[in-house]
């Protein structure tokens, strides 16, 4: 029996059961929607030397600035499209070495590192260090030059080579699933995030079309832009990039450091490059330009055709070439959801790709009457023709965005039997509050289910 014939039989059986009044019990009570409506996916690409926690903090400020609803009434969902560059760790390590070189005078004073990066609301960061350790006053200008040189070095290296395969796969899957679910896309990038956002934009445009995606560039560390950009004339980091390549034109004049007011976080930035300190600072010119670009984008975006449903959590699978790769979901009550049985007790496989590249898409229901608590095992099978291909799966939740992304190189054909378990997803309901949650534990890729 061919796969296509098995699918047809399964669909006919499902239709007969529904027509005969044998619909499952969850369909007989009113829905309790666990998923908020999300019309616009707002993806934030962080800048240079930014930890995941700092990126989340910056995303929170974007949420506060632009709200949960667009001027035309669309609901906004915010997520960090984080780039995993090692520059921040290198930055800290080098600074620690500089501390040790100064006869131990700065040893253990790690808070001064953060002051050196962002400054402080009262007085310059060099004044803080000089007051704390007067003998080091003469070191400060070399430290400023070093901070800028390290930033330029990192940005130049990244501009010379494309984003990592890991980042590309994660960003593409997230954007791809948003397009499948019919969401408008607004990408917002700062500093080196623009290098990642340009690639993501081109991919999203190929899927959704030019009317459904916009990109706002802030302090772009790239010679290419795909939308409105803002660049301050005293941005010492991007300005220094002009010595090694082309940059975008300066769009706004900002005061010198001594006259510059504190930013949203109460800090100033000597380098004129900080997102919160300079570009979103309501007292400086770039903020209004960026606000206008965001508002215009939200007002003109059009939704792409909706091909898949949003879920309490979703699993999206892609692979890098031809062949038929299958997504299998094993639900808590034992239901096995795959191409032959696309409707389970808790979720559905609503996209099945049998030719090349994917996607395949499984979603767990947003209806509290249908969703089951317990473990969901998400697995992969090389049905046929995909040996040696790299398959990548991403798990997202309605509330928290990307929970995890994993890839595996596929072995020999396995037909309808999955051979690789990539994620265990746990759905739980707090009995006291009634709040539902989703977490995951990735399995060991390559293990048999």
DAJO-V874386 format. One record per pair of residues at least 6 apart in sequence whose C-alpha atoms are under 7 Angstrom apart, sorted by sequence separation. I is the first residue (numbers start at 1). J is the second residue. If there is no record, write none. Layout:
I:J
I:J
//
This chain:
17:23
69:75
70:76
119:125
130:136
241:247
262:268
272:278
278:284
280:286
281:287
330:336
337:343
342:348
343:349
353:359
365:371
396:402
397:403
429:435
430:436
68:75
69:76
99:106
100:107
130:137
261:268
279:286
280:287
329:336
330:337
337:344
342:349
353:360
364:371
395:402
396:403
429:436
68:76
99:107
189:197
205:213
269:277
279:287
329:337
336:344
342:350
352:360
395:403
428:436
429:437
46:55
116:125
204:213
268:277
328:337
329:338
335:344
351:360
395:404
428:437
115:125
217:227
267:277
317:327
328:338
335:345
351:361
394:404
395:405
427:437
428:438
215:226
216:227
217:228
218:229
219:230
265:276
327:338
337:348
338:349
350:361
394:405
427:438
215:227
216:228
217:229
218:230
219:231
264:276
265:277
337:349
349:361
350:362
393:405
394:406
426:438
427:439
214:227
216:229
217:230
218:231
257:270
263:276
264:277
339:352
349:362
393:406
425:438
426:439
126:140
263:277
348:362
349:363
392:406
393:407
425:439
426:440
44:59
63:78
262:277
263:278
331:346
348:363
392:407
425:440
347:363
348:364
391:407
392:408
406:422
424:440
425:441
221:238
233:250
264:281
347:364
390:407
391:408
423:440
424:441
232:250
263:281
346:364
347:365
390:408
391:409
423:441
424:442
219:238
231:250
232:251
233:252
346:365
390:409
391:410
423:442
424:443
231:251
232:252
233:253
234:254
389:409
390:410
422:442
423:443
59:80
230:251
231:252
232:253
233:254
388:409
389:410
422:443
232:254
388:410
421:443
422:444
194:217
223:246
387:410
388:411
422:445
56:80
223:247
346:370
386:410
387:411
421:445
55:80
222:247
223:248
345:370
346:371
387:412
420:445
421:446
194:220
195:221
346:372
387:413
420:446
421:447
185:212
186:213
187:214
188:215
189:216
190:217
191:218
194:221
195:222
420:447
421:448
172:200
176:204
184:212
185:213
186:214
187:215
188:216
189:217
190:218
191:219
192:220
194:222
198:226
382:410
385:413
419:447
420:448
421:449
171:200
175:204
179:208
184:213
185:214
186:215
187:216
188:217
189:218
190:219
191:220
192:221
384:413
419:448
420:449
190:220
191:221
254:284
324:354
383:413
419:449
172:203
254:285
324:355
382:413
383:414
384:415
323:355
324:356
382:414
383:415
163:196
252:285
322:355
323:356
327:360
381:414
382:415
383:416
40:74
42:76
237:271
252:286
322:356
39:74
40:75
41:76
42:77
43:78
44:79
45:80
236:271
321:356
322:357
381:416
39:75
40:76
41:77
42:78
43:79
44:80
45:81
46:82
159:195
235:271
236:272
237:273
321:357
381:417
38:75
39:76
40:77
41:78
42:79
43:80
44:81
45:82
155:192
235:272
236:273
320:357
381:418
408:445
37:75
38:76
43:81
49:87
50:88
234:272
235:273
319:357
380:418
381:419
38:77
49:88
318:357
319:358
379:418
380:419
381:420
318:358
332:372
380:420
317:358
318:359
332:373
379:420
380:421
308:350
317:359
318:360
332:374
379:421
308:351
316:359
317:360
332:375
378:421
379:422
316:360
317:361
331:375
332:376
378:422
316:361
331:376
378:423
315:361
316:362
330:376
331:377
377:423
378:424
315:362
329:376
330:377
377:424
314:362
315:363
329:377
330:378
376:424
377:425
314:363
329:378
375:424
376:425
313:363
314:364
328:378
329:379
375:425
376:426
313:364
328:379
375:426
311:363
312:364
327:379
328:380
374:426
375:427
310:363
311:364
312:365
327:380
374:427
232:286
309:363
311:365
312:366
326:380
327:381
373:427
374:428
311:366
326:381
373:428
230:286
325:381
326:382
373:429
325:382
326:383
324:382
325:383
230:289
324:383
230:290
324:384
323:384
324:385
325:386
323:385
324:386
159:222
323:386
322:386
228:293
155:221
87:154
321:389
320:389
319:389
320:390
319:390
320:391
319:391
318:391
319:392
318:392
317:392
318:393
317:393
216:293
316:393
317:394
216:294
315:393
316:394
315:394
316:395
315:395
314:395
315:396
313:395
314:396
214:297
313:396
314:397
83:167
313:397
152:237
190:275
312:397
313:398
151:237
312:398
311:398
152:240
213:301
148:237
152:241
212:301
81:171
211:301
212:302
328:418
211:302
212:303
212:304
208:304
184:301
184:302
184:303
183:303
184:304
182:303
183:304
182:304
182:305
182:306
179:304
181:306
182:307
180:306
181:307
180:307
181:308
180:308
181:309
181:310
41:178
177:316
121:262
41:183
40:183
41:184
42:185
43:186
44:187
45:188
46:189
47:190
48:191
39:183
40:184
41:185
42:186
43:187
44:188
45:189
46:190
47:191
48:192
39:184
40:185
41:186
42:187
43:188
44:189
45:190
47:192
121:266
47:193
121:267
46:193
120:267
121:268
45:193
119:267
120:268
45:194
118:267
119:268
118:268
119:269
118:269
119:270
45:197
118:270
173:394
72:299
70:298
71:299
170:405
35:312
34:312
79:401
10:340
10:341
35:366
7:339
34:366
7:340
33:366
34:367
6:340
33:367
34:368
32:367
33:368
31:367
32:368
31:368
32:369
31:369
26:369
26:370
35:398
//
